[in-house]
Amino acid sequence: KELFESIVNYRYKLEALAEELKEAQHSLTSVKAVPLKERVQTSSQLDVSELLAQLEQYRFKILQAQIDLIKRKNKAFEVLNYETDNLNYAILLKWYFQGKSWDEIAHELGERDRSALSERKNKAVEQLNTTKTHKNLHQVCDIM
């Protein structure tokens, strides 16, 4: 369960980093050019270079988070592949991996009761946690 939840958390982290990057890019585009006739102050040059450096840092952080998310998804897929019920598989995939809402999942699966889907997801995760094969895989997942 912790592995699946970490995928959701990493998605949130990526969204937050992307928002930060967007704000930094906006700050950079709001910097006005200095007319050529005026002297350029050293501090304004540093401000622009600091913004560019921040942009690169955000891009690097996003890339690192994407790599971490891919690694976690690969580990979680190893566990998910032990799910034998196709509906449970679809629910887990859509909720944890694709980040879909219960409304979206219910619509896509033709279900009316969102709470029943959520309950089914919880039972499926619990089953995966208690299977012997998952216990073996749990050791692999803990390496992260």
N, C-alpha and C positions, 0 to 999 in steps of 0.2 A: 504494500500500500504506500509506503514512504517513497518508493521509487516512482510510482505513478504520480503521486502528489508533487514530487520534485519537478516533474515535467511541467505541471501547471505553474509552479512557482517560477521556473525559469522563463516561461512564456511571459509572465508578469514582469520579470526583470528586463527582458528584451523590450517590452512595450515601454517601460520607464526610461530605459536608455535611449530608445528611438525618440521619445519625447524630448529628452535632454538635448539630443543631437539637433533636433528640429529648432529648439530654442537658441542653441548656439549658432546655427546657420542663420537664423533670423537676426541675431545680434550682429553677425558679420555683414549681412546685407544692409543693415541700417547704418553702417559706418559710412559717412559721407567722404567723398574724395576732397582732398585739399587742392585749391587752385594752384597752378604752377607758379604764379607770381608770389605766393606767400611762402614763407619759410616753413619747412616741415619740422615740427618739434619731435624730439626723440621719443617723448612719452606716447604720442599718437602712433608712432611706428611700432612701439612695443605693444600697444593695445591690439593692433591688428595682428601682429605676430603671435601674441598670446591667444587670441581668438582662433587663429589657424591651428595652433598647437592643441588647443582644447578640442577642436573638431577632430583632429587626428586621434586624440586620446579616446573620444567617444566612439569613433569608428572602430578602434582597436578593441574597446570594451565590448562593443556589440558583436564583433567577430568572435571574440573569446566566448561570449555567452552563447552564440549560435553553435559553436563547436561543442561546448559542454552540453547543450540541449540535444544535439545530434547523438552524442555518446550515451546520454541517459535514455533517449528514445530507443536506441539500438539494444541496450540492456533490457529495457522494459518490453520490447518486442520479443525478446527471448522468453520472457515470462508469459506474455500475452499469447504466444503461439501454443501454450498448453491449454488454452481455453477451447473446449470442444463444442460448446453451444454457440452457434452462429450469431444469434441475437445478442447474447452477452458480449461476444467478441466485437460486434458492431457498436454496441453501447459504450464499451470501454474505449474503443478506438476513437469514436466521435467525441466523447467527453474529455479524455485525458490527452490524446494526441492531436486532435483537431481543434480543441477548445470551443466546441459548439455548446450553445445553451440548451437547457432541457426543452424549451419550446421548439428549437430547430431540430433536435434529435427526435422528439415526438412526431413532428411533422414529417420528417424524412422516413421514419419507420412506420408511419401510419398508426401511431398509438395516441390515445386520448389522455391517458392518465400519466402525467409527468412524474408524480410521486412514485408510481409503480415502477417506472423506469429507473428512478434514483435508487429505490430499494433493491431492484434487480442488480444494479451496478454494485451496490455495497455487498450483496451476497456473493456476486461473482468474484470480487476482490478478496473477500474472506475465504472463498474456496481456493483461490490461487495461493493464498497465504498458507493454507493448511495442507496443500498437496505435498507429497513427498518429493516430487520432481522440483517443486518450487523451493523446497528447503535446500536442495542441492544447488539450484540456481542462485539462491539468496547469498551463498558464499561468493559466487562470481560477482554479484551486484555490489557486495560490500567492498570489493576491491577499489571501487571508485572512491 
